[in-house]
Amino acid sequence: MKARRFVRSLLLAGLGITSLLVAGCKTDDELSARPWNTPKTWENGLPASMTEGK
């Protein structure tokens, strides 16, 4: 009896953890501060400090 209860609790804990991992963190609001297609800071060529003062 104790073994069955232990296995059942392990299965329930595994199911709970799996459901939390699968659920993810997606939110409904699709607004972001910056669009995805804007260039990142490292994609603009030379660093700004190299061209300062020239």
PDB file with one MODEL, atoms N, CA, C and O in Angstrom:
MODEL        1
ATOM      1  N   MET A   1       0.811  -1.191   0.000  1.00  0.00           N
ATOM      2  CA  MET A   1       0.000   0.000   0.000  1.00  0.00           C
ATOM      3  C   MET A   1       0.856   1.256   0.000  1.00  0.00           C
ATOM      4  O   MET A   1       0.581   2.199  -0.742  1.00  0.00           O
ATOM      5  N   LYS A   2       1.897   1.272   0.833  1.00  0.00           N
ATOM      6  CA  LYS A   2       2.751   2.455   0.896  1.00  0.00           C
ATOM      7  C   LYS A   2       3.505   2.658  -0.409  1.00  0.00           C
ATOM      8  O   LYS A   2       3.759   3.791  -0.818  1.00  0.00           O
ATOM      9  N   ALA A   3       3.863   1.556  -1.063  1.00  0.00           N
ATOM     10  CA  ALA A   3       4.587   1.665  -2.331  1.00  0.00           C
ATOM     11  C   ALA A   3       3.692   2.275  -3.403  1.00  0.00           C
ATOM     12  O   ALA A   3       4.150   3.094  -4.200  1.00  0.00           O
ATOM     13  N   ARG A   4       2.436   1.888  -3.429  1.00  0.00           N
ATOM     14  CA  ARG A   4       1.495   2.452  -4.395  1.00  0.00           C
ATOM     15  C   ARG A   4       1.289   3.937  -4.169  1.00  0.00           C
ATOM     16  O   ARG A   4       1.245   4.721  -5.117  1.00  0.00           O
ATOM     17  N   ARG A   5       1.164   4.312  -2.920  1.00  0.00           N
ATOM     18  CA  ARG A   5       0.968   5.714  -2.576  1.00  0.00           C
ATOM     19  C   ARG A   5       2.206   6.533  -2.968  1.00  0.00           C
ATOM     20  O   ARG A   5       2.091   7.658  -3.455  1.00  0.00           O
ATOM     21  N   PHE A   6       3.386   5.949  -2.746  1.00  0.00           N
ATOM     22  CA  PHE A   6       4.638   6.631  -3.111  1.00  0.00           C
ATOM     23  C   PHE A   6       4.745   6.807  -4.623  1.00  0.00           C
ATOM     24  O   PHE A   6       5.112   7.882  -5.098  1.00  0.00           O
ATOM     25  N   VAL A   7       4.427   5.763  -5.378  1.00  0.00           N
ATOM     26  CA  VAL A   7       4.483   5.842  -6.840  1.00  0.00           C
ATOM     27  C   VAL A   7       3.465   6.851  -7.345  1.00  0.00           C
ATOM     28  O   VAL A   7       3.763   7.617  -8.262  1.00  0.00           O
ATOM     29  N   ARG A   8       2.277   6.868  -6.771  1.00  0.00           N
ATOM     30  CA  ARG A   8       1.247   7.814  -7.180  1.00  0.00           C
ATOM     31  C   ARG A   8       1.688   9.251  -6.897  1.00  0.00           C
ATOM     32  O   ARG A   8       1.463  10.142  -7.717  1.00  0.00           O
ATOM     33  N   SER A   9       2.306   9.477  -5.751  1.00  0.00           N
ATOM     34  CA  SER A   9       2.766  10.834  -5.441  1.00  0.00           C
ATOM     35  C   SER A   9       3.912  11.246  -6.354  1.00  0.00           C
ATOM     36  O   SER A   9       4.007  12.415  -6.728  1.00  0.00           O
ATOM     37  N   LEU A  10       4.775  10.321  -6.718  1.00  0.00           N
ATOM     38  CA  LEU A  10       5.844  10.634  -7.662  1.00  0.00           C
ATOM     39  C   LEU A  10       5.279  10.974  -9.039  1.00  0.00           C
ATOM     40  O   LEU A  10       5.742  11.915  -9.684  1.00  0.00           O
ATOM     41  N   LEU A  11       4.292  10.223  -9.485  1.00  0.00           N
ATOM     42  CA  LEU A  11       3.672  10.498 -10.775  1.00  0.00           C
ATOM     43  C   LEU A  11       2.961  11.851 -10.775  1.00  0.00           C
ATOM     44  O   LEU A  11       3.044  12.591 -11.754  1.00  0.00           O
ATOM     45  N   LEU A  12       2.274  12.174  -9.703  1.00  0.00           N
ATOM     46  CA  LEU A  12       1.598  13.463  -9.615  1.00  0.00           C
ATOM     47  C   LEU A  12       2.600  14.616  -9.573  1.00  0.00           C
ATOM     48  O   LEU A  12       2.374  15.655 -10.192  1.00  0.00           O
ATOM     49  N   ALA A  13       3.694  14.439  -8.852  1.00  0.00           N
ATOM     50  CA  ALA A  13       4.720  15.476  -8.798  1.00  0.00           C
ATOM     51  C   ALA A  13       5.362  15.655 -10.173  1.00  0.00           C
ATOM     52  O   ALA A  13       5.604  16.782 -10.604  1.00  0.00           O
ATOM     53  N   GLY A  14       5.635  14.559 -10.854  1.00  0.00           N
ATOM     54  CA  GLY A  14       6.207  14.636 -12.202  1.00  0.00           C
ATOM     55  C   GLY A  14       5.257  15.296 -13.181  1.00  0.00           C
ATOM     56  O   GLY A  14       5.679  16.086 -14.026  1.00  0.00           O
ATOM     57  N   LEU A  15       3.992  14.981 -13.074  1.00  0.00           N
ATOM     58  CA  LEU A  15       2.991  15.604 -13.940  1.00  0.00           C
ATOM     59  C   LEU A  15       2.890  17.105 -13.670  1.00  0.00           C
ATOM     60  O   LEU A  15       2.772  17.901 -14.602  1.00  0.00           O
ATOM     61  N   GLY A  16       2.937  17.479 -12.416  1.00  0.00           N
ATOM     62  CA  GLY A  16       2.881  18.902 -12.069  1.00  0.00           C
ATOM     63  C   GLY A  16       4.084  19.670 -12.589  1.00  0.00           C
ATOM     64  O   GLY A  16       3.936  20.755 -13.150  1.00  0.00           O
ATOM     65  N   ILE A  17       5.268  19.114 -12.407  1.00  0.00           N
ATOM     66  CA  ILE A  17       6.486  19.771 -12.888  1.00  0.00           C
ATOM     67  C   ILE A  17       6.481  19.855 -14.410  1.00  0.00           C
ATOM     68  O   ILE A  17       6.853  20.883 -14.976  1.00  0.00           O
ATOM     69  N   THR A  18       6.064  18.784 -15.073  1.00  0.00           N
ATOM     70  CA  THR A  18       6.012  18.786 -16.536  1.00  0.00           C
ATOM     71  C   THR A  18       5.021  19.824 -17.046  1.00  0.00           C
ATOM     72  O   THR A  18       5.303  20.518 -18.022  1.00  0.00           O
ATOM     73  N   SER A  19       3.876  19.938 -16.405  1.00  0.00           N
ATOM     74  CA  SER A  19       2.891  20.925 -16.859  1.00  0.00           C
ATOM     75  C   SER A  19       3.399  22.349 -16.660  1.00  0.00           C
ATOM     76  O   SER A  19       3.104  23.223 -17.475  1.00  0.00           O
ATOM     77  N   LEU A  20       4.153  22.597 -15.599  1.00  0.00           N
ATOM     78  CA  LEU A  20       4.731  23.929 -15.404  1.00  0.00           C
ATOM     79  C   LEU A  20       5.783  24.241 -16.465  1.00  0.00           C
ATOM     80  O   LEU A  20       5.867  25.375 -16.938  1.00  0.00           O
ATOM     81  N   LEU A  21       6.579  23.257 -16.838  1.00  0.00           N
ATOM     82  CA  LEU A  21       7.617  23.479 -17.841  1.00  0.00           C
ATOM     83  C   LEU A  21       7.026  23.670 -19.232  1.00  0.00           C
ATOM     84  O   LEU A  21       7.546  24.458 -20.023  1.00  0.00           O
ATOM     85  N   VAL A  22       5.959  22.967 -19.535  1.00  0.00           N
ATOM     86  CA  VAL A  22       5.351  23.054 -20.855  1.00  0.00           C
ATOM     87  C   VAL A  22       4.551  24.341 -21.009  1.00  0.00           C
ATOM     88  O   VAL A  22       4.440  24.872 -22.114  1.00  0.00           O
ATOM     89  N   ALA A  23       3.997  24.842 -19.922  1.00  0.00           N
ATOM     90  CA  ALA A  23       3.125  26.016 -19.979  1.00  0.00           C
ATOM     91  C   ALA A  23       3.868  27.256 -20.471  1.00  0.00           C
ATOM     92  O   ALA A  23       3.301  28.039 -21.233  1.00  0.00           O
ATOM     93  N   GLY A  24       5.101  27.452 -20.064  1.00  0.00           N
ATOM     94  CA  GLY A  24       5.884  28.594 -20.518  1.00  0.00           C
ATOM     95  C   GLY A  24       5.486  29.889 -19.851  1.00  0.00           C
ATOM     96  O   GLY A  24       4.759  29.895 -18.857  1.00  0.00           O
ATOM     97  N   CYS A  25       5.971  30.992 -20.407  1.00  0.00           N
ATOM     98  CA  CYS A  25       5.767  32.304 -19.804  1.00  0.00           C
ATOM     99  C   CYS A  25       5.214  33.314 -20.794  1.00  0.00           C
ATOM    100  O   CYS A  25       5.472  34.508 -20.641  1.00  0.00           O
ATOM    101  N   LYS A  26       4.475  32.894 -21.789  1.00  0.00           N
ATOM    102  CA  LYS A  26       3.965  33.819 -22.795  1.00  0.00           C
ATOM    103  C   LYS A  26       2.903  34.725 -22.200  1.00  0.00           C
ATOM    104  O   LYS A  26       2.029  34.281 -21.455  1.00  0.00           O
ATOM    105  N   THR A  27       2.993  35.998 -22.541  1.00  0.00           N
ATOM    106  CA  THR A  27       1.980  36.944 -22.096  1.00  0.00           C
ATOM    107  C   THR A  27       1.093  37.320 -23.273  1.00  0.00           C
ATOM    108  O   THR A  27       1.441  37.072 -24.428  1.00  0.00           O
ATOM    109  N   ASP A  28      -0.039  37.910 -22.978  1.00  0.00           N
ATOM    110  CA  ASP A  28      -0.978  38.275 -24.032  1.00  0.00           C
ATOM    111  C   ASP A  28      -0.614  39.580 -24.716  1.00  0.00           C
ATOM    112  O   ASP A  28      -0.978  39.785 -25.874  1.00  0.00           O
ATOM    113  N   ASP A  29       0.091  40.461 -24.036  1.00  0.00           N
ATOM    114  CA  ASP A  29       0.381  41.746 -24.671  1.00  0.00           C
ATOM    115  C   ASP A  29       1.527  41.587 -25.661  1.00  0.00           C
ATOM    116  O   ASP A  29       2.593  41.078 -25.314  1.00  0.00           O
ATOM    117  N   GLU A  30       1.306  42.016 -26.867  1.00  0.00           N
ATOM    118  CA  GLU A  30       2.269  41.868 -27.957  1.00  0.00           C
ATOM    119  C   GLU A  30       3.095  43.130 -28.165  1.00  0.00           C
ATOM    120  O   GLU A  30       3.828  43.227 -29.149  1.00  0.00           O
ATOM    121  N   LEU A  31       2.994  44.089 -27.266  1.00  0.00           N
ATOM    122  CA  LEU A  31       3.753  45.323 -27.395  1.00  0.00           C
ATOM    123  C   LEU A  31       5.145  45.133 -26.818  1.00  0.00           C
ATOM    124  O   LEU A  31       5.308  44.551 -25.746  1.00  0.00           O
ATOM    125  N   SER A  32       6.129  45.616 -27.519  1.00  0.00           N
ATOM    126  CA  SER A  32       7.478  45.575 -26.990  1.00  0.00           C
ATOM    127  C   SER A  32       8.109  46.944 -27.163  1.00  0.00           C
ATOM    128  O   SER A  32       7.678  47.729 -28.008  1.00  0.00           O
ATOM    129  N   ALA A  33       9.107  47.227 -26.384  1.00  0.00           N
ATOM    130  CA  ALA A  33       9.755  48.529 -26.443  1.00  0.00           C
ATOM    131  C   ALA A  33      10.555  48.693 -27.729  1.00  0.00           C
ATOM    132  O   ALA A  33      10.817  49.815 -28.163  1.00  0.00           O
ATOM    133  N   ARG A  34      10.943  47.579 -28.338  1.00  0.00           N
ATOM    134  CA  ARG A  34      11.802  47.630 -29.508  1.00  0.00           C
ATOM    135  C   ARG A  34      11.380  46.547 -30.497  1.00  0.00           C
ATOM    136  O   ARG A  34      11.246  45.388 -30.105  1.00  0.00           O
ATOM    137  N   PRO A  35      11.168  46.889 -31.756  1.00  0.00           N
ATOM    138  CA  PRO A  35      10.783  45.857 -32.732  1.00  0.00           C
ATOM    139  C   PRO A  35      11.889  44.823 -32.926  1.00  0.00           C
ATOM    140  O   PRO A  35      13.068  45.110 -32.713  1.00  0.00           O
ATOM    141  N   TRP A  36      11.496  43.631 -33.328  1.00  0.00           N
ATOM    142  CA  TRP A  36      12.458  42.540 -33.491  1.00  0.00           C
ATOM    143  C   TRP A  36      13.438  42.777 -34.638  1.00  0.00           C
ATOM    144  O   TRP A  36      14.554  42.261 -34.600  1.00  0.00           O
ATOM    145  N   ASN A  37      13.052  43.540 -35.650  1.00  0.00           N
ATOM    146  CA  ASN A  37      13.916  43.665 -36.823  1.00  0.00           C
ATOM    147  C   ASN A  37      14.872  44.852 -36.749  1.00  0.00           C
ATOM    148  O   ASN A  37      15.559  45.123 -37.735  1.00  0.00           O
ATOM    149  N   THR A  38      14.950  45.566 -35.640  1.00  0.00           N
ATOM    150  CA  THR A  38      15.920  46.652 -35.528  1.00  0.00           C
ATOM    151  C   THR A  38      17.309  46.061 -35.285  1.00  0.00           C
ATOM    152  O   THR A  38      17.439  45.035 -34.618  1.00  0.00           O
ATOM    153  N   PRO A  39      18.345  46.707 -35.826  1.00  0.00           N
ATOM    154  CA  PRO A  39      19.696  46.175 -35.615  1.00  0.00           C
ATOM    155  C   PRO A  39      20.108  46.264 -34.149  1.00  0.00           C
ATOM    156  O   PRO A  39      19.759  47.210 -33.443  1.00  0.00           O
ATOM    157  N   LYS A  40      20.836  45.287 -33.722  1.00  0.00           N
ATOM    158  CA  LYS A  40      21.363  45.274 -32.359  1.00  0.00           C
ATOM    159  C   LYS A  40      22.611  46.144 -32.302  1.00  0.00           C
ATOM    160  O   LYS A  40      23.131  46.552 -33.341  1.00  0.00           O
ATOM    161  N   THR A  41      23.090  46.426 -31.114  1.00  0.00           N
ATOM    162  CA  THR A  41      24.236  47.325 -30.960  1.00  0.00           C
ATOM    163  C   THR A  41      25.505  46.740 -31.585  1.00  0.00           C
ATOM    164  O   THR A  41      26.355  47.492 -32.061  1.00  0.00           O
ATOM    165  N   TRP A  42      25.643  45.426 -31.591  1.00  0.00           N
ATOM    166  CA  TRP A  42      26.859  44.829 -32.138  1.00  0.00           C
ATOM    167  C   TRP A  42      26.776  44.621 -33.649  1.00  0.00           C
ATOM    168  O   TRP A  42      27.748  44.159 -34.248  1.00  0.00           O
ATOM    169  N   GLU A  43      25.663  44.941 -34.277  1.00  0.00           N
ATOM    170  CA  GLU A  43      25.504  44.734 -35.709  1.00  0.00           C
ATOM    171  C   GLU A  43      25.746  46.002 -36.535  1.00  0.00           C
ATOM    172  O   GLU A  43      25.435  46.012 -37.726  1.00  0.00           O
ATOM    173  N   ASN A  44      26.277  47.045 -35.957  1.00  0.00           N
ATOM    174  CA  ASN A  44      26.427  48.316 -36.654  1.00  0.00           C
ATOM    175  C   ASN A  44      27.849  48.570 -37.161  1.00  0.00           C
ATOM    176  O   ASN A  44      28.162  49.705 -37.521  1.00  0.00           O
ATOM    177  N   GLY A  45      28.686  47.599 -37.202  1.00  0.00           N
ATOM    178  CA  GLY A  45      30.038  47.802 -37.702  1.00  0.00           C
ATOM    179  C   GLY A  45      31.019  48.086 -36.583  1.00  0.00           C
ATOM    180  O   GLY A  45      31.064  47.360 -35.590  1.00  0.00           O
ATOM    181  N   LEU A  46      31.797  49.131 -36.740  1.00  0.00           N
ATOM    182  CA  LEU A  46      32.828  49.464 -35.755  1.00  0.00           C
ATOM    183  C   LEU A  46      32.205  50.023 -34.483  1.00  0.00           C
ATOM    184  O   LEU A  46      31.160  50.673 -34.527  1.00  0.00           O
ATOM    185  N   PRO A  47      32.846  49.769 -33.362  1.00  0.00           N
ATOM    186  CA  PRO A  47      32.361  50.369 -32.110  1.00  0.00           C
ATOM    187  C   PRO A  47      32.453  51.892 -32.168  1.00  0.00           C
ATOM    188  O   PRO A  47      33.332  52.430 -32.839  1.00  0.00           O
ATOM    189  N   ALA A  48      31.577  52.575 -31.489  1.00  0.00           N
ATOM    190  CA  ALA A  48      31.529  54.037 -31.525  1.00  0.00           C
ATOM    191  C   ALA A  48      32.805  54.668 -30.975  1.00  0.00           C
ATOM    192  O   ALA A  48      33.202  55.746 -31.418  1.00  0.00           O
ATOM    193  N   SER A  49      33.443  54.016 -30.028  1.00  0.00           N
ATOM    194  CA  SER A  49      34.638  54.597 -29.419  1.00  0.00           C
ATOM    195  C   SER A  49      35.818  54.642 -30.387  1.00  0.00           C
ATOM    196  O   SER A  49      36.738  55.434 -30.185  1.00  0.00           O
ATOM    197  N   MET A  50      35.814  53.816 -31.427  1.00  0.00           N
ATOM    198  CA  MET A  50      36.921  53.810 -32.378  1.00  0.00           C
ATOM    199  C   MET A  50      36.863  55.010 -33.334  1.00  0.00           C
ATOM    200  O   MET A  50      37.893  55.461 -33.837  1.00  0.00           O
ATOM    201  N   THR A  51      35.652  55.519 -33.578  1.00  0.00           N
ATOM    202  CA  THR A  51      35.512  56.609 -34.539  1.00  0.00           C
ATOM    203  C   THR A  51      35.328  57.960 -33.879  1.00  0.00           C
ATOM    204  O   THR A  51      35.167  58.955 -34.587  1.00  0.00           O
ATOM    205  N   GLU A  52      35.343  58.043 -32.575  1.00  0.00           N
ATOM    206  CA  GLU A  52      35.180  59.320 -31.879  1.00  0.00           C
ATOM    207  C   GLU A  52      36.425  60.169 -32.040  1.00  0.00           C
ATOM    208  O   GLU A  52      37.542  59.661 -31.935  1.00  0.00           O
ATOM    209  N   GLY A  53      36.248  61.450 -32.293  1.00  0.00           N
ATOM    210  CA  GLY A  53      37.364  62.382 -32.376  1.00  0.00           C
ATOM    211  C   GLY A  53      38.123  62.324 -33.681  1.00  0.00           C
ATOM    212  O   GLY A  53      39.194  62.925 -33.774  1.00  0.00           O
ATOM    213  N   LYS A  54      37.646  61.655 -34.663  1.00  0.00           N
ATOM    214  CA  LYS A  54      38.349  61.577 -35.954  1.00  0.00           C
ATOM    215  C   LYS A  54      37.587  62.282 -37.018  1.00  0.00           C
ATOM    216  O   LYS A  54      38.025  62.321 -38.168  1.00  0.00           O
TER     217      LYS A  54
ENDMDL
END
